[in-house]
């Protein structure tokens, strides 16, 4: 790993209030290997060999297995190794530095934006399956992807709350979970094409302990299932990040097929 221990800790704190899988991806980002080998076109469950982007930790290092191929419909709807050429996909265990639970915002109107960065998209989620995604195409790009089950009315209400919060919280807010806190500013709605029944997309700057990063979020509702996607560049945190279109399209497609 190229980051110093101190810098890794700073970045871990900075993203303490985002999904655990994204935090794990930040902790083990990689740069282009000296071997010059081409990336695995089918992606990988965890090996960082040949990765030119931010790769998720290996199953052995994180203490978890690769994504399950069977299981519930929700599990089958989540992204898996081989789904996306040029990306590593992992269901690694939670980073030990990541706090548990839902962040609490200092402004009531912004609570939906704090919630979306917790373990679940919000407290009404019935089940959530998460993935960590490292790009082999864009150096440092890490994406957290999750699918969550709801009643359809709860899923619709979540999207409505997020749209209202994005509109109300442009000047920013702060949030805290356990003893860790962060601030979020420059909250702006962002145009983004998705499938699904409805969606909301926005960008913001996350900051903690003097470190900041540009973050892009996309939340899509397909019936009673909610897809949450979040991207940042762990190699260049100030660089504008965007959820790759092929990642969003493939995740929504899998939800539609599994549904």
C-alpha angles and dihedrals in degrees: 000000000000100000118091117240091252093050092048090053091049092052091046090054092046091057096036090118098053127083115299094240092058090049089053091050090052090052094057107032118152139202131218109304122239091236092073090216117158116252120262103268090213096051124230141257092231119323112121093202110128093006118143095181139048105307128198116243119266120265090245094052094047098040097240138102129245117276113293116251096203130031127090126358088253091055090049090050093058121093117268137189111288094028094102127034112226097023134096113220124195140170093205122168122266117286109252090229092059117100122231128242138016121324117241117225124216090225121057092215090057097049093101089059091050092046093053089062095055133087089285129028086247138336094271094065110119096199135357130197115193136196135190115219127195121192119229089188103054117042112241099003110143124181130193113206129184139167120207133188123227140154106273092248091052091049092051091048091052093056091047091051092049093050091050092047094050089052093047101042105054092125090056140242141222129238138193135200121181103327097328124095139179141178128234122201140167093040105186134171111243128203110240131162117229140158120233130081097291140343146186128209132186144159131220143163116250119202139180134157093000095308122109137181139189111242131192122198132190123183119187130186119209108177106300094344125092122203116203119194126178129177137189135159109243093187094053108019094181091055115102110256129201133187103251111250093229091055093053093043094050094046093050090045091055091049091051093049094046092047 
